[in-house]
Amino acid sequence: MGQYVVSPATHPTDCGRFRASFSVQRQRGNGSYCRVFRFDKTFASPNAARVYAVTQGWLQTSMPHPPVC
């Protein structure tokens, strides 16, 4: 718990809808990790896009990952 920082974001499209994205950051010892996830799906409101980004971020950080050696 508390290993990752997830930052959701929304982005307006040209047609008035919104896209979702999030970044995952992790710092461990002298190393760090940052990955950005962007989605093609569009949403009617920025709130809907944000909920989707938060949910996807939670899923990504909750999934078991193989140990890093």
N, C-alpha and C positions, 0 to 999 in steps of 0.2 A: 504494500500500500504506500502511496505517496511517492512512487518512483518516477512517475511521469508528469509532465505539465502538458495539458491539452488545451489548445487555443482555437476555439471555433471562430469562423468568419463567414460573412455573407457578401455576395457580389451581385450588383444589379446587372441584368442583361439588356441588350438593345431593345428587346420587345417588352420591357417592363416587368419581367419576372426576376427571380433571384436564384443564384447558384450557391451551393454550400461548399465549404472547405474547412479543413482543420490542420493544425500542425501538432506534432508530438515531439516533445523535447525531453531528453533524459541526460543527466550528468552523473557520471560514476567515476570516482577517482580522478585520474588525469584525462579521461576521455569523455566525449559528449556525443550525443546522437540527436539529429533533428530530421524529421521527415514531414513533408507536406502532402496531404491527400486532397485532391480536387474531384468534384463529381459533375457529371454531365447532366444529371437530373435537374429540372428547374422547379421552382415553387412559386406560389402566388404571393407569398409575403416573406419579408426578411425573418420574421419569427419562425415560420415553418422551416425555412432553410437552416436557421440556427439550431432548432430542435433536432433536425436530421444530422447536422454536423456534430452536435454534442453526443447523440446516440452512437454514431459511427466511431467517434473518438473513444467513447467508453468501451465499445466492443473491441476495438483494436488493442487497447491497453489491458483488457481483461482476459484476452485469449492467452493460453499458455504458449510460451516461446521456448525453443530449444536453448539449452545453456550455451553461453558464449565462453569459449576457452581462451 
